């Protein structure tokens, strides 16, 4: 599948269409904002990183031609500090939603290339809204971490964390899941970024997903906040690449389950993340809304440093 290139120029400089979408949201200015950029495949990595810095979102996703002919499109995502991230979270879900919403890809089954992984996804329409159901990589379990060593980096007392409740799990990005005693403890966290980055390095994890379980039968199974100083993210309002591992961890051996996770309340951007778990099949589900769009004017093959 090929994207239609618009071919617009200004002063001889190609125009790169871009959009700002709010992912895991039903209204603008909620959820997790994402920048999506088209037609940047002629630009070097350094320029992609500079565009991500210019747009200054938690992540900017570039939609590129696939390297594998069986794949629909390739996505590359960078944080504002230039770090490339390859987990299948809001960075990918929001991009696919916008591509389908604008008619650039068709509704139905698609395949994406993200990092070294090729992952299936399904775009469907529920009434007037598009929903993306995106498979993540099979879960892998990393190291457990002592909560006593995590309390101070999170700005919490040891008794605000559950003993034995810190575990690295990955469904494409290795994140440290840290269970708090209750939602009040989650809200009370005031991380020390350098100390938390060191603790994450010791655990072999990229980010920290601090969460509290809710009572059985609640609309959402967990309440969470995400911190990732390793890629320059102080706090993220909705993190699909961490919600997948947490949903799988919570579901355990209970069989097929749909897990809801609430995030973003501490940032004033409330988000509900939905994850379907069936054994080792973890599927992130969600939608988005368009907040803004336009064109970038970046000369090709030029050093913009």
Backbone as CSV, one residue per row, in Angstrom:
resi,resn,N_x,N_y,N_z,CA_x,CA_y,CA_z,C_x,C_y,C_z
1,UNK,0.852,-1.190,0.000,0.000,0.000,0.000,0.887,1.239,0.000
2,UNK,0.565,2.194,-0.849,1.343,3.426,-0.924,0.500,4.596,-0.437
3,UNK,1.118,5.469,0.291,0.453,6.699,0.691,0.427,7.662,-0.488
4,UNK,-0.650,8.412,-0.600,-0.736,9.451,-1.636,0.078,10.652,-1.176
5,UNK,1.035,11.024,-1.955,1.853,12.185,-1.625,1.212,13.433,-2.217
6,UNK,1.168,14.475,-1.419,0.440,15.669,-1.839,1.251,16.541,-2.792
7,UNK,2.573,16.488,-2.711,3.397,17.191,-3.662,3.395,18.703,-3.525
8,UNK,2.849,19.225,-2.449,2.821,20.675,-2.274,4.206,21.174,-1.870
9,UNK,4.520,22.374,-2.308,5.801,22.962,-1.942,5.589,24.418,-1.570
10,UNK,6.556,24.953,-0.822,6.593,26.382,-0.542,8.042,26.821,-0.711
11,UNK,8.268,27.774,-1.598,9.616,28.234,-1.915,10.502,27.060,-2.336
12,UNK,9.922,26.110,-3.052,10.675,24.967,-3.524,10.944,23.913,-2.471
13,UNK,10.404,24.067,-1.271,10.624,23.110,-0.192,9.406,22.199,-0.088
14,UNK,9.581,20.866,-0.120,8.430,19.966,-0.034,7.651,20.177,1.264
15,UNK,6.341,19.991,1.166,5.478,20.102,2.337,5.234,18.713,2.908
16,UNK,5.462,18.561,4.185,5.239,17.305,4.880,3.955,17.445,5.709
17,UNK,2.866,16.767,5.321,1.638,16.863,6.114,1.864,16.325,7.528
18,UNK,1.274,17.000,8.504,1.353,16.494,9.874,0.040,16.780,10.581
19,UNK,-0.175,16.048,11.670,-1.382,16.236,12.475,-1.033,16.089,13.941
20,UNK,-1.841,16.712,14.783,-1.796,16.508,16.223,-3.085,15.785,16.609
21,UNK,-2.951,14.611,17.181,-4.118,13.840,17.597,-4.004,13.536,19.087
22,UNK,-5.144,13.496,19.757,-5.200,13.126,21.167,-5.694,11.692,21.254
23,UNK,-4.829,10.821,21.756,-5.069,9.381,21.755,-5.671,8.950,23.090
24,UNK,-6.525,7.926,23.043,-7.279,7.456,24.215,-8.156,8.581,24.759
25,UNK,-8.755,9.332,23.852,-9.601,10.458,24.239,-10.833,10.476,23.343
26,UNK,-11.898,11.086,23.842,-13.118,11.278,23.053,-13.372,12.742,22.747
27,UNK,-12.599,13.631,23.380,-12.696,15.065,23.112,-11.286,15.635,22.996
28,UNK,-11.106,16.723,22.251,-9.779,17.333,22.139,-9.251,17.786,23.502
29,UNK,-7.916,17.815,23.604,-7.204,18.307,24.782,-7.337,17.366,25.971
30,UNK,-7.607,16.106,25.700,-7.573,15.055,26.724,-6.672,13.943,26.193
31,UNK,-6.575,12.845,26.921,-5.754,11.735,26.462,-4.290,12.121,26.324
32,UNK,-3.615,11.442,25.413,-2.173,11.640,25.213,-1.924,12.232,23.832
33,UNK,-1.384,13.451,23.735,-1.167,14.066,22.424,-0.032,13.394,21.653
34,UNK,-0.209,13.326,20.356,0.762,12.700,19.470,0.858,13.514,18.194
35,UNK,2.077,13.716,17.700,2.289,14.307,16.382,2.557,13.181,15.388
36,UNK,1.925,13.259,14.218,2.116,12.273,13.147,2.560,13.023,11.902
37,UNK,3.625,12.548,11.259,4.211,13.243,10.106,4.320,12.269,8.936
38,UNK,3.933,12.729,7.747,4.029,11.945,6.513,5.200,12.407,5.660
39,UNK,5.563,11.551,4.700,6.455,11.903,3.582,7.854,12.331,4.009
40,UNK,8.320,11.825,5.153,9.643,12.229,5.645,10.715,11.184,5.353
41,UNK,10.444,10.234,4.459,11.391,9.134,4.256,12.689,9.584,3.602
42,UNK,12.732,10.761,2.987,13.982,11.253,2.388,14.862,11.970,3.399
43,UNK,14.367,12.161,4.604,15.119,12.922,5.605,15.976,12.003,6.472
44,UNK,17.170,12.452,6.855,18.026,11.646,7.732,17.483,11.605,9.155
45,UNK,17.988,10.637,9.910,17.525,10.471,11.291,17.686,11.741,12.109
46,UNK,18.790,12.445,11.908,19.027,13.652,12.699,17.923,14.679,12.484
47,UNK,17.403,14.756,11.261,16.333,15.710,10.985,15.012,15.225,11.575
48,UNK,14.770,13.917,11.529,13.575,13.385,12.184,13.597,13.725,13.675
49,UNK,14.750,13.592,14.283,14.868,13.925,15.706,14.623,15.413,15.950
50,UNK,15.103,16.250,15.043,14.893,17.686,15.206,13.430,18.071,14.995
51,UNK,12.742,17.376,14.087,11.308,17.627,13.913,10.563,17.246,15.191
52,UNK,10.929,16.109,15.790,10.292,15.701,17.046,10.542,16.739,18.134
53,UNK,11.732,17.294,18.159,12.023,18.345,19.142,11.202,19.594,18.848
54,UNK,11.053,19.928,17.583,10.281,21.113,17.195,8.809,20.973,17.589
55,UNK,8.239,19.801,17.344,6.824,19.579,17.659,6.614,19.382,19.163
56,UNK,7.640,18.909,19.858,7.695,18.922,21.327,6.533,18.173,21.985
57,UNK,6.144,17.050,21.391,5.172,16.166,22.031,5.917,15.035,22.726
58,UNK,5.204,14.287,23.546,5.875,13.155,24.189,6.459,12.227,23.132
59,UNK,5.740,12.073,22.003,6.277,11.302,20.887,5.777,11.885,19.566
60,UNK,6.621,11.792,18.548,6.258,12.130,17.173,6.485,10.892,16.331
61,UNK,5.473,10.503,15.559,5.560,9.292,14.744,5.640,9.665,13.271
62,UNK,6.608,9.077,12.579,6.799,9.274,11.154,6.282,8.040,10.420
63,UNK,5.435,8.267,9.420,4.839,7.189,8.632,5.674,7.012,7.376
64,UNK,6.235,5.812,7.198,7.224,5.569,6.149,6.828,4.351,5.315
65,UNK,7.383,4.222,4.104,7.136,3.013,3.317,7.711,1.797,4.040
66,UNK,7.087,0.633,3.889,7.597,-0.564,4.572,8.846,-1.106,3.903
67,UNK,9.672,-1.771,4.692,10.817,-2.478,4.131,10.430,-3.884,3.695
68,UNK,9.366,-4.422,4.305,8.851,-5.759,4.007,7.591,-5.590,3.148
69,UNK,7.544,-6.176,1.947,6.387,-5.970,1.072,5.080,-6.524,1.637
70,UNK,5.150,-7.398,2.646,3.926,-7.925,3.254,3.356,-6.992,4.310
71,UNK,4.072,-5.886,4.584,3.675,-4.947,5.631,2.991,-3.741,4.994
72,UNK,1.981,-3.198,5.678,1.261,-2.037,5.152,2.134,-0.793,5.186
73,UNK,2.662,-0.451,6.360,3.490,0.731,6.533,4.474,0.517,7.669
74,UNK,5.528,1.290,7.637,6.521,1.290,8.717,6.352,2.576,9.529
75,UNK,6.406,2.456,10.844,6.335,3.610,11.732,7.642,3.743,12.505
76,UNK,8.069,5.000,12.676,9.205,5.296,13.567,8.785,6.430,14.491
77,UNK,9.064,6.274,15.780,8.630,7.258,16.770,9.814,7.757,17.575
78,UNK,9.838,9.089,17.794,10.897,9.723,18.568,10.280,10.593,19.653
79,UNK,10.919,10.609,20.816,10.512,11.533,21.866,11.135,12.898,21.580
80,UNK,10.736,13.896,22.359,11.223,15.253,22.113,12.715,15.386,22.332
81,UNK,13.316,14.475,23.115,14.768,14.561,23.313,15.545,13.761,22.266
82,UNK,14.835,13.199,21.275,15.487,12.489,20.177,15.631,11.007,20.357
83,UNK,15.110,10.446,21.455,15.192,9.001,21.669,14.158,8.292,20.810
84,UNK,14.565,7.226,20.125,13.611,6.435,19.349,12.984,5.376,20.247
85,UNK,11.663,5.234,20.169,10.938,4.249,20.970,10.215,3.302,20.025
86,UNK,10.147,2.020,20.403,9.611,1.010,19.492,8.451,0.228,20.094
87,UNK,8.003,0.576,21.298,6.832,-0.074,21.857,5.576,0.326,21.100
88,UNK,4.623,-0.601,21.002,3.371,-0.334,20.281,2.360,0.247,21.253
89,UNK,2.397,1.559,21.412,1.501,2.241,22.324,0.736,3.336,21.608
90,UNK,0.553,4.478,22.306,-0.225,5.566,21.705,0.454,6.104,20.456
91,UNK,1.787,5.961,20.382,2.541,6.431,19.221,2.104,5.751,17.931
92,UNK,1.765,4.472,18.011,1.324,3.746,16.822,-0.191,3.799,16.663
93,UNK,-0.926,3.604,17.750,-2.387,3.576,17.674,-2.931,4.894,17.116
94,UNK,-2.405,6.015,17.617,-2.871,7.310,17.137,-2.543,7.549,15.674
95,UNK,-1.385,7.067,15.233,-1.010,7.238,13.831,-1.960,6.474,12.921
96,UNK,-2.272,5.230,13.279,-3.177,4.434,12.447,-4.578,5.015,12.451
97,UNK,-5.007,5.518,13.602,-6.335,6.138,13.650,-6.408,7.308,12.660
98,UNK,-5.391,8.175,12.667,-5.405,9.340,11.783,-5.324,8.928,10.315
99,UNK,-4.504,7.932,10.008,-4.393,7.467,8.630,-5.739,6.951,8.117
100,UNK,-6.471,6.219,8.970,-7.782,5.712,8.560,-8.821,6.827,8.524
101,UNK,-8.766,7.730,9.501,-9.738,8.820,9.573,-9.653,9.725,8.346
102,UNK,-8.458,9.886,7.797,-8.259,10.750,6.631,-8.273,9.971,5.312
103,UNK,-8.610,8.683,5.357,-8.720,7.891,4.143,-7.403,7.475,3.535
104,UNK,-6.335,7.560,4.280,-5.020,7.195,3.747,-4.773,5.691,3.829
105,UNK,-5.457,4.999,4.718,-5.477,3.541,4.736,-6.933,3.118,4.889
106,UNK,-7.211,1.887,4.507,-8.569,1.382,4.555,-8.851,0.733,5.906
107,UNK,-10.116,0.720,6.266,-10.559,-0.017,7.448,-10.385,-1.506,7.173
108,UNK,-9.958,-2.251,8.203,-9.763,-3.686,8.049,-8.456,-4.126,8.666
109,UNK,-7.978,-5.303,8.261,-6.743,-5.861,8.800,-5.524,-5.289,8.111
110,UNK,-4.539,-4.863,8.907,-3.313,-4.255,8.397,-2.126,-4.833,9.162
111,UNK,-0.925,-4.526,8.686,0.293,-4.953,9.384,1.231,-3.753,9.471
112,UNK,1.883,-3.619,10.627,2.807,-2.512,10.809,4.200,-3.024,11.151
113,UNK,5.179,-2.264,10.702,6.578,-2.500,11.065,6.964,-1.425,12.073
114,UNK,7.357,-1.857,13.262,7.693,-0.945,14.347,8.943,-1.474,15.022
115,UNK,10.056,-0.773,14.854,11.320,-1.322,15.319,11.636,-2.574,14.513
116,UNK,11.995,-3.640,15.214,12.287,-4.903,14.533,11.067,-5.811,14.452
117,UNK,9.937,-5.364,14.981,8.745,-6.210,15.045,7.792,-5.902,13.902
118,UNK,7.090,-6.930,13.461,5.966,-6.791,12.543,4.727,-7.243,13.302
119,UNK,3.742,-6.349,13.435,2.592,-6.599,14.292,1.298,-6.382,13.514
120,UNK,0.320,-7.234,13.804,-0.982,-7.116,13.161,-1.852,-6.085,13.877
121,UNK,-2.748,-5.463,13.124,-3.742,-4.581,13.727,-5.010,-4.628,12.911
122,UNK,-6.101,-4.220,13.536,-7.408,-4.190,12.887,-8.040,-2.835,13.160
123,UNK,-8.490,-2.164,12.112,-9.214,-0.901,12.262,-10.665,-1.158,11.912
124,UNK,-11.558,-0.797,12.812,-12.981,-1.022,12.598,-13.742,0.256,12.901
125,UNK,-14.999,0.282,12.489,-15.835,1.455,12.732,-16.986,1.056,13.644
126,UNK,-17.120,1.793,14.751,-18.231,1.615,15.667,-19.068,2.886,15.611
127,UNK,-20.143,2.850,14.840,-20.915,4.063,14.626,-20.097,5.065,13.830
128,UNK,-19.935,6.250,14.382,-19.169,7.282,13.693,-17.695,7.274,14.083
129,UNK,-17.300,6.406,15.010,-15.925,6.418,15.502,-15.132,5.235,14.971
130,UNK,-13.872,5.506,14.668,-12.942,4.449,14.306,-12.245,3.939,15.560
131,UNK,-12.045,2.624,15.620,-11.287,2.038,16.721,-10.153,1.204,16.149
132,UNK,-9.006,1.301,16.781,-7.834,0.527,16.391,-7.597,-0.550,17.442
133,UNK,-7.476,-1.791,16.993,-7.113,-2.915,17.863,-5.746,-3.398,17.405
134,UNK,-4.746,-3.239,18.237,-3.355,-3.403,17.825,-2.658,-4.450,18.690
135,UNK,-2.197,-5.526,18.069,-1.466,-6.546,18.806,-0.105,-6.007,19.229
136,UNK,0.264,-6.319,20.461,1.607,-6.030,20.936,2.434,-7.302,20.873
137,UNK,3.725,-7.198,21.121,4.593,-8.366,21.110,4.227,-9.297,22.263
138,UNK,4.584,-10.565,22.138,4.317,-11.532,23.201,5.016,-11.097,24.480
139,UNK,4.344,-11.203,25.633,4.937,-10.727,26.891,6.185,-11.512,27.283
140,UNK,7.145,-10.793,27.810,8.322,-11.406,28.422,8.517,-10.779,29.794
141,UNK,8.973,-11.593,30.735,9.154,-11.141,32.113,10.638,-10.965,32.390
142,UNK,11.001,-9.797,32.898,12.383,-9.512,33.250,12.609,-9.667,34.738
143,UNK,13.427,-8.804,35.283,13.824,-8.918,36.682,12.758,-8.352,37.612
144,UNK,12.717,-8.890,38.814,11.958,-8.266,39.896,12.860,-7.240,40.561
145,UNK,12.266,-6.208,41.140,13.059,-5.159,41.794,12.584,-4.996,43.231
146,UNK,13.502,-4.750,44.158,13.103,-4.549,45.560,12.410,-3.201,45.739
147,UNK,11.225,-3.224,46.336,10.483,-1.971,46.493,11.209,-1.006,47.424
148,UNK,12.015,-1.541,48.344,12.724,-0.661,49.268,13.680,0.264,48.531
149,UNK,14.186,-0.203,47.376,15.108,0.619,46.596,14.383,1.578,45.658
150,UNK,13.058,1.434,45.541,12.291,2.265,44.615,11.533,3.381,45.303
151,UNK,11.290,3.240,46.602,10.459,4.212,47.309,11.048,5.621,47.214
152,UNK,12.312,5.776,47.585,12.914,7.110,47.575,12.961,7.712,46.168
153,UNK,13.373,6.966,45.123,13.348,7.547,43.778,11.953,7.981,43.334
154,UNK,10.907,7.340,43.876,9.541,7.725,43.536,8.986,8.797,44.465
155,UNK,9.760,9.180,45.469,9.294,10.183,46.412,8.236,9.656,47.355
156,UNK,8.272,8.361,47.668,7.284,7.725,48.528,7.959,7.059,49.718
157,UNK,7.172,6.766,50.739,7.632,5.934,51.854,7.520,4.473,51.444
158,UNK,8.348,3.641,52.026,8.346,2.222,51.662,6.973,1.607,51.876
159,UNK,6.273,2.005,52.956,4.973,1.382,53.226,3.869,1.869,52.284
160,UNK,4.188,2.783,51.377,3.211,3.182,50.355,3.275,2.283,49.117
161,UNK,4.243,1.367,49.095,4.367,0.391,48.016,4.075,-0.999,48.563
162,UNK,3.549,-1.864,47.716,3.249,-3.231,48.143,4.504,-4.079,48.054
163,UNK,4.796,-4.798,49.101,5.985,-5.646,49.163,5.948,-6.676,48.029
164,UNK,7.059,-6.782,47.313,7.134,-7.730,46.206,6.411,-7.272,44.959
165,UNK,5.972,-6.018,44.929,5.138,-5.556,43.827,5.867,-4.774,42.770
166,UNK,7.100,-5.141,42.422,7.841,-4.435,41.375,8.442,-5.452,40.416
167,UNK,8.023,-5.406,39.155,8.404,-6.432,38.187,8.555,-5.809,36.800
168,UNK,9.613,-6.184,36.096,9.805,-5.750,34.715,9.041,-6.692,33.788
169,UNK,8.188,-6.125,32.939,7.447,-6.895,31.936,7.491,-6.106,30.630
170,UNK,7.603,-6.825,29.512,7.652,-6.177,28.203,6.643,-6.807,27.255
171,UNK,5.943,-5.978,26.490,5.215,-6.430,25.305,5.714,-5.609,24.107
172,UNK,7.005,-5.379,24.095,7.646,-4.580,23.054,8.569,-3.531,23.623
173,UNK,8.301,-3.090,24.850,9.176,-2.173,25.590,9.170,-2.625,27.049
174,UNK,10.351,-2.788,27.611,10.468,-3.283,28.983,10.198,-2.164,29.976
175,UNK,9.118,-2.287,30.740,8.765,-1.297,31.743,8.691,-1.955,33.117
176,UNK,9.035,-1.177,34.122,8.991,-1.650,35.500,7.612,-1.332,36.079
177,UNK,6.859,-2.370,36.400,5.540,-2.219,37.007,5.720,-2.189,38.519
178,UNK,5.270,-1.105,39.138,5.446,-0.931,40.579,4.072,-0.749,41.202
179,UNK,3.698,-1.675,42.101,2.364,-1.620,42.696,2.372,-0.800,43.982
180,UNK,1.503,0.202,43.998,1.344,1.042,45.180,0.233,0.495,46.070
181,UNK,0.229,0.961,47.305,-0.757,0.497,48.286,-2.170,0.902,47.881
182,UNK,-2.333,2.119,47.339,-3.656,2.615,46.958,-3.487,3.783,45.991
183,UNK,-4.617,4.293,45.509,-4.571,5.393,44.543,-3.964,6.654,45.144
184,UNK,-4.166,6.867,46.423,-3.595,8.046,47.075,-2.064,7.997,47.024
185,UNK,-1.512,6.815,47.165,-0.054,6.679,47.067,0.423,6.967,45.647
186,UNK,-0.339,6.507,44.649,0.021,6.805,43.257,0.048,8.320,43.037
187,UNK,-0.984,9.007,43.521,-1.054,10.456,43.347,0.044,11.185,44.116
188,UNK,0.502,10.587,45.225,1.493,11.248,46.078,2.907,11.188,45.513
189,UNK,3.148,10.348,44.521,4.506,10.164,44.006,5.071,11.467,43.458
190,UNK,6.298,11.754,43.835,7.046,12.909,43.335,8.444,12.418,42.977
191,UNK,8.605,11.810,41.798,9.869,11.152,41.476,11.058,12.103,41.405
192,UNK,12.206,11.576,41.760,13.498,12.217,41.535,14.039,11.612,40.242
193,UNK,14.031,12.382,39.154,14.328,11.825,37.831,15.688,11.123,37.760
194,UNK,16.798,11.728,38.214,18.074,11.013,38.131,18.078,9.722,38.946
195,UNK,17.498,9.756,40.153,17.477,8.558,40.988,16.598,7.476,40.360
196,UNK,15.468,7.878,39.790,14.598,6.895,39.157,15.249,6.325,37.901
197,UNK,15.926,7.160,37.135,16.634,6.662,35.950,17.679,5.625,36.335
198,UNK,18.388,5.859,37.432,19.391,4.895,37.899,18.720,3.588,38.328
199,UNK,17.591,3.684,39.029,16.878,2.482,39.465,16.359,1.692,38.265
200,UNK,15.883,2.389,37.246,15.405,1.711,36.047,16.551,1.024,35.315
201,UNK,17.705,1.666,35.262,18.870,1.045,34.634,19.261,-0.228,35.379
202,UNK,19.220,-0.186,36.707,19.550,-1.377,37.506,18.573,-2.517,37.230
203,UNK,17.304,-2.159,36.986,16.274,-3.174,36.761,16.222,-3.646,35.308
204,UNK,16.922,-2.945,34.413,16.858,-3.281,32.996,15.545,-2.875,32.360
205,UNK,15.008,-1.729,32.801,13.714,-1.256,32.307,13.854,0.117,31.697
206,UNK,12.880,0.451,30.844,12.883,1.768,30.214,12.100,2.776,31.041
207,UNK,10.852,2.452,31.401,10.007,3.368,32.150,9.428,2.707,33.379
208,UNK,8.789,3.514,34.217,8.194,3.037,35.464,6.688,3.290,35.421
209,UNK,5.900,2.220,35.572,4.441,2.316,35.614,4.008,2.066,37.054
210,UNK,3.700,3.139,37.749,3.253,3.068,39.142,1.737,2.920,39.129
211,UNK,1.227,1.879,39.811,-0.204,1.606,39.706,-0.770,1.107,41.027
212,UNK,-2.079,1.234,41.148,-2.833,0.650,42.261,-3.990,-0.137,41.672
213,UNK,-4.212,-1.314,42.207,-5.344,-2.120,41.754,-6.637,-1.556,42.336
214,UNK,-7.696,-1.705,41.560,-9.021,-1.347,42.045,-9.790,-2.614,42.422
215,UNK,-10.877,-2.419,43.132,-11.666,-3.557,43.589,-12.241,-4.315,42.396
216,UNK,-12.391,-5.645,42.523,-13.006,-6.413,41.433,-14.374,-5.839,41.061
217,UNK,-14.634,-5.772,39.768,-15.899,-5.236,39.297,-15.870,-3.760,38.978
218,UNK,-14.786,-3.062,39.324,-14.673,-1.642,38.993,-14.573,-1.459,37.480
219,UNK,-14.947,-0.272,36.991,-14.891,-0.006,35.547,-13.481,-0.174,34.994
220,UNK,-12.487,0.216,35.762,-11.093,0.037,35.373,-10.392,-0.769,36.456
221,UNK,-9.516,-1.681,36.044,-8.858,-2.581,36.990,-7.726,-1.911,37.744
222,UNK,-7.199,-0.804,37.197,-6.042,-0.164,37.822,-6.042,1.332,37.543
223,UNK,-5.332,2.035,38.412,-5.125,3.484,38.314,-3.616,3.677,38.286
224,UNK,-3.094,4.426,37.298,-1.651,4.413,37.078,-1.100,5.778,36.688
225,UNK,0.210,5.905,36.889,0.995,7.016,36.360,2.274,6.432,35.760
226,UNK,2.803,7.115,34.733,3.981,6.601,34.033,5.073,7.656,34.014
227,UNK,6.274,7.235,34.394,7.449,8.112,34.407,8.552,7.442,33.589
228,UNK,9.183,8.192,32.702,10.244,7.615,31.878,11.385,8.604,31.673
229,UNK,12.197,8.829,32.696,13.317,9.756,32.540,14.396,9.246,31.598
230,UNK,14.359,7.950,31.244,15.403,7.420,30.356,15.276,7.959,28.935
231,UNK,14.076,8.426,28.544,13.909,9.017,27.210,13.371,10.443,27.311
232,UNK,13.571,11.070,28.459,13.220,12.471,28.611,11.755,12.742,28.883
233,UNK,10.986,11.722,29.266,9.573,11.922,29.586,9.403,12.014,31.095
234,UNK,9.048,13.205,31.571,8.834,13.354,33.016,7.619,12.547,33.437
235,UNK,6.468,12.783,32.783,5.273,11.987,33.031,4.440,11.973,31.764
236,UNK,3.857,10.811,31.498,3.084,10.589,30.285,1.615,10.387,30.672
237,UNK,0.667,10.999,29.946,-0.731,10.883,30.374,-1.424,9.579,29.997
238,UNK,-0.928,8.838,29.009,-1.563,7.569,28.625,-0.532,6.741,27.872
239,UNK,-0.169,5.605,28.434,0.990,4.868,27.934,0.591,3.453,27.552
240,UNK,0.286,3.255,26.270,-0.146,1.943,25.814,0.923,0.878,25.942
241,UNK,2.199,1.260,25.745,3.274,0.269,25.821,3.509,-0.222,27.240
242,UNK,2.988,0.506,28.238,3.046,0.047,29.634,1.729,-0.587,30.063
243,UNK,0.618,-0.112,29.500,-0.687,-0.681,29.849,-0.786,-2.134,29.410
244,UNK,-0.203,-2.487,28.265,-0.228,-3.872,27.802,0.427,-4.818,28.796
245,UNK,1.676,-4.565,29.206,2.303,-5.419,30.215,1.518,-5.478,31.523
246,UNK,0.989,-4.338,31.978,0.254,-4.341,33.242,-1.035,-5.153,33.120
247,UNK,-1.760,-4.991,32.017,-2.992,-5.762,31.844,-2.695,-7.261,31.833
248,UNK,-1.646,-7.661,31.144,-1.263,-9.074,31.107,-0.889,-9.565,32.502
249,UNK,-0.175,-8.735,33.256,0.257,-9.095,34.604,-0.953,-9.228,35.538
250,UNK,-1.905,-8.321,35.414,-3.100,-8.377,36.251,-3.974,-9.568,35.877
251,UNK,-4.127,-9.828,34.579,-4.993,-10.923,34.130,-4.470,-12.272,34.601
252,UNK,-3.139,-12.439,34.624,-2.556,-13.697,35.069,-3.092,-14.872,34.270
253,UNK,-3.519,-15.903,34.972,-4.025,-17.113,34.310,-5.546,-17.167,34.334
254,UNK,-6.182,-15.999,34.488,-7.636,-15.967,34.652,-8.389,-16.226,33.349
255,UNK,-7.691,-16.344,32.234,-8.367,-16.558,30.967,-8.587,-15.258,30.231
256,UNK,-9.313,-15.277,29.112,-9.527,-14.035,28.349,-10.128,-12.950,29.232
257,UNK,-9.586,-11.761,29.106,-10.049,-10.654,29.954,-9.900,-9.345,29.200
258,UNK,-10.764,-8.408,29.553,-10.627,-7.033,29.079,-10.293,-6.182,30.288
259,UNK,-9.163,-5.531,30.226,-8.647,-4.768,31.362,-8.665,-3.288,31.006
260,UNK,-9.269,-2.478,31.867,-9.227,-1.034,31.707,-8.259,-0.427,32.709
261,UNK,-7.505,0.570,32.270,-6.533,1.259,33.126,-6.761,2.755,32.990
262,UNK,-6.928,3.424,34.122,-7.088,4.873,34.147,-5.736,5.534,34.379
263,UNK,-5.435,6.547,33.598,-4.153,7.245,33.685,-4.377,8.704,33.305
264,UNK,-3.419,9.565,33.612,-3.443,10.945,33.158,-4.153,11.929,34.063
265,UNK,-4.785,11.448,35.149,-5.538,12.356,36.017,-4.619,13.371,36.691
266,UNK,-3.400,12.972,37.033,-2.473,13.889,37.690,-2.049,15.024,36.772
267,UNK,-2.207,14.837,35.472,-1.822,15.854,34.491,-3.019,16.620,33.957
268,UNK,-4.212,16.328,34.479,-5.401,16.978,33.958,-5.787,16.504,32.575
269,UNK,-5.307,15.309,32.165,-5.632,14.726,30.864,-6.121,13.298,31.088
270,UNK,-7.295,13.130,31.668,-7.768,11.786,32.011,-7.882,10.890,30.793
271,UNK,-7.424,9.650,30.952,-7.394,8.697,29.853,-7.846,7.333,30.367
272,UNK,-8.594,6.621,29.547,-8.964,5.235,29.817,-8.347,4.361,28.727
273,UNK,-7.459,3.467,29.118,-6.782,2.586,28.174,-7.412,1.204,28.290
274,UNK,-7.785,0.611,27.155,-8.407,-0.704,27.137,-7.453,-1.719,26.518
275,UNK,-7.301,-2.858,27.197,-6.416,-3.913,26.720,-7.168,-5.246,26.811
276,UNK,-7.149,-6.010,25.722,-7.700,-7.363,25.723,-6.551,-8.354,25.887
277,UNK,-6.702,-9.281,26.822,-5.666,-10.271,27.104,-6.256,-11.661,26.938
278,UNK,-5.591,-12.487,26.149,-5.989,-13.881,25.966,-4.716,-14.710,25.927
279,UNK,-4.314,-15.230,27.083,-3.023,-15.898,27.170,-1.911,-14.904,26.939
280,UNK,-1.052,-15.201,25.968,0.039,-14.286,25.643,-0.319,-13.338,24.503
281,UNK,-1.588,-13.334,24.088,-2.046,-12.375,23.075,-2.535,-11.119,23.790
282,UNK,-1.812,-10.024,23.596,-2.137,-8.742,24.237,-2.495,-7.755,23.138
283,UNK,-3.727,-7.229,23.210,-4.224,-6.332,22.165,-4.651,-5.018,22.784
284,UNK,-3.991,-3.956,22.366,-4.323,-2.602,22.813,-5.440,-2.061,21.941
285,UNK,-6.464,-1.492,22.560,-7.622,-0.988,21.818,-7.856,0.478,22.159
286,UNK,-8.269,1.257,21.165,-8.575,2.650,21.473,-8.869,3.467,20.246
287,UNK,-9.164,4.727,20.500,-9.489,5.662,19.446,-8.749,6.964,19.724
288,UNK,-9.082,8.003,18.970,-8.393,9.285,19.113,-9.279,10.381,18.539
289,UNK,-8.852,11.607,18.713,-9.531,12.746,18.102,-8.469,13.658,17.482
290,UNK,-8.855,14.311,16.397,-7.952,15.245,15.724,-8.017,16.591,16.422
291,UNK,-6.841,17.124,16.770,-6.763,18.432,17.421,-6.241,19.505,16.480
292,UNK,-5.350,19.149,15.568,-4.813,20.139,14.630,-4.081,19.455,13.492
293,UNK,-3.890,20.171,12.391,-3.118,19.628,11.271,-2.535,20.764,10.443
294,UNK,-1.619,20.398,9.557,-0.962,21.396,8.728,0.168,20.776,7.939
295,UNK,1.165,21.589,7.587,2.309,21.121,6.813,3.604,21.637,7.428
296,UNK,4.628,20.794,7.396,5.978,21.191,7.766,6.748,21.467,6.474
297,UNK,7.652,22.418,6.513,8.441,22.778,5.334,9.913,22.595,5.685
298,UNK,10.423,21.394,5.385,11.781,21.000,5.760,12.548,20.625,4.505
299,UNK,13.605,21.336,4.156,14.387,20.960,2.974,14.974,19.566,3.121
300,UNK,14.984,18.822,2.041,15.545,17.462,2.048,17.060,17.519,1.973
301,UNK,17.677,16.462,2.557,19.122,16.274,2.453,19.893,17.504,2.887
302,UNK,19.511,18.034,4.020,20.187,19.233,4.502,20.440,19.068,5.997
303,UNK,21.546,19.582,6.476,21.877,19.525,7.906,21.195,20.673,8.617
304,UNK,20.269,20.369,9.531,19.507,21.402,10.214,20.004,21.644,11.628
305,UNK,21.174,21.121,11.948,21.673,21.265,13.305,22.062,22.718,13.560
